Amino acid sequence: MDNEHLTADNPWGLEPLMDVQELATYLGVPVSTIYDWRTRGLGPRAYRFGKHLKFAVSDVRKWTEEQRDTEAPTAAEGR
């Protein structure tokens, strides 16, 4: 990952964080799905700041890649 790119617009040199709404929008799922995944231990790792959840972009990228279907689609799925 290109850390210079992540921190170019950030004077503190910290990685960008996404909130729950931004993550849901990015993934194209309802916010309630993000919370459901969290309660079941299925979603990306998050930071908790009081009652607020934040997701590091690198954690979201890693988790997204882990969700990739590695098997070829079956004939029924290919339709």
Protein Blocks (a to p, Z undefined) as FASTA:
>chain_A
ZZklmmmmmmnopacdddfklmmmmnopafklmmmmmmnopaccdddehjaccddfklmm
mmmmmmpcfbdcdfklmZZ
